[in-house]
Amino acid sequence: MTPFSLNIRGQLVEYTRPQVMGIINVTPDSFFEGSRTPDVASIAARAASMVADGVDIFDIGAYSTRPGAAEVSADEEIERLRPAIATVKAIAPQIPVSVDTFRADVARKAVEECGADIINDVAGGNLDPMMFETVADLHVPYILGHMRGTPADMMDFTTYEDVTRDVLSELGDRLQQLALMGVADVIIDPCFGFSKTLDQNYQLVRDLKLFGLFHRPVLVGFSRKSMITKFLNVSTDDALNGTTVLNTLSLDRGAAILRVHDVKAARQAVDIYVKSI
């Protein structure tokens, strides 16, 4: 990966090696049952375990984006996030916290009222017209994801002339809008599994180096997803090995951030990869 920097609450942080982002789900219906942390005690235990395993960034989500997930109001989403962010910040105040949301008002409250450091938007601003303006106003790093439609209907929008070219083009358009609004710290996420078929996901894996054309850090999120379970015919509980294989391939193709449920395995993959290059 190319070294990069992020402005985290006024401090310029330099990153010279791939980072591990640990997922904390405060939802009752996340696709991976083993990742659910529905109360403060389980959030605290998960965060402490991730710290011990070498996590670099926390990513906290309170709205499941899996197909068929229950709708969650903005009020409920932020009320789930408040104790989660507070708990994680108390355990590891030195580790940046990313909030996984596509709602601008939730993003603002998470940053201004709860102390979140990064906004992770799988919709890339397409589900809330105020998201880009909000990020520009907050001056926080922004993870620009690629998804078409909504979490409920995203798999109805998988028609591409060429998935890699089209995803690059759509992300490029959004990145240009952000640049015009003065948003400098942008992380690119192709969003594997979002509005992509199994074969399209693997084409994006093959072409991952092309996302370096943006000269922005690239985040990948393969963790226990259906592109592994369906291809290998395994359950999510048995998808860690497949996740590690994809994470390792992505590191060799320029990925800067691995978003995972299993921090220890990802940290070991990064350590071995860095040692071997």
Buried (B, 14 or more C-beta within 10 A) or exposed (E): BEEBBBBBEEEEEEBEEBBBBBBBBBBEBBBBEEBBBEEEEBBBBBBBEBBEBBBBBBBBBBBBBBBEBEEBEBEEBBEBBBBBBBBBBEBBEEBBBBBBBBBBBBBBBBBEEBBBBBBBBBBBBBBBEBBBBBBBBBBBBBBBBBBBBBBEEBBEBBEBEEBBEBBBEBBEEBBEBBEEEEBBBBBBBBBBBBBBBBEBBBBBBEBBEBBBEBEBBBBBBBBBBBBBBEBEEBEBEEBBEBBBEBBBBBBEBBBBBBBBBBBBBBBBBBBEBEEEE
